[in-house]
Amino acid sequence: MADRSSRVAIAGKMENMADYDEIFLGFPIWWGVAPHIINSFLESYDLAGKTISPFATSGGSGYGRSNKELMPSAPGCQVESGKDGPVRAPRGLI
């Protein structure tokens, strides 16, 4: 996470990404940003013209710089304001 340019390989790709106009993107917050695999995911597709609606879980650091760090990985798309919440399971799942 210290090297912002590092990327993680993804095992597979969605073959029908062109069918979607809006992508709900969920991830945990690591040190105020999304994990680099989220950037890898975004960089794997042409997302121009799409809307990214991010949401995240956080143990305490908050949403931080997540959008700022994600936007360069998704050129030409609109990145909505991210939402974050505490790490906990919804009622009935435990």
N, C-alpha and C positions, 0 to 999 in steps of 0.2 A: 504493500500500500504506500510505502514511502516514495516509490518511483511512479509518478502519475502517468508515465507513458507505457508502463507494463500492461500487457494484455494476456488474457487466458484463452486457450483454445476451447471452442465449443464443439461438442460431439456431432450435432446435427443441425439442420436448418429447417424452418417452416417453408414448405413449398408454395403456400398460397398467401404469403404476406401481402401481395398486391390486392387481395380481396378486402383488406381492412383499411378503414379511414382513421380509426382511433385505436390506440394501443394503451391499455392499462398496464403499467409497468410497476411491479412490486418488488421490493428488495429490503434487506436490513441496512441500517446505517452503520458504517464502520468509520470511526474517527471523523465524523462530520460529512462523509460523502458516501456514495453508492460504491459497492465493491467493483473492481475493475472488470469483472466478467459482464457487468451490465453495459459498460462501454463496448466490450467485445460484441455483445448481442446487437447493440444499436449500429455498430460499424459493419455488421454482416449484411445489412439490407439497405436498399435505396428507400429511405423514408420520406423523401421530399413530398410535401403536400399533406402529410399525415399529422395528426394531433397525438402527442404523447401525454398521458395523464399519469404521472408518477405518484406512488404512495409508498410509505416505508414504515418499518418498525424501528424503534430506537430504545436502547436501554438507558439512555440519559443524555446523549450528546445532542439530540435534536436533529432536524433536517439539514442544518448547516449549509454547506456550499454545494449540495448535491446537484441542483439544477445547473449552476454555473459550470460544474465539471461534466455534466451530461450533454449540454447543448452542442459543444464542438463535435461530438460523436454522432449527432443527428442533424446534419445540415439540411436546411430547406423545410424543416418541420417545425410545428409550434409545440413548445414544451410548456404545459400548464403549470401553475403553481403546485408544488408538491405538498402532500399531506403526510404527517407522521403521527404515530401513536405509540403508546408504551408496548413493550413486549409482554403479552399475556394471551392466553387462549380464551376464545369466546365462551360464555356460559354453556354448559352442557357438553363440552368437548373433553373435559377432564373427569 
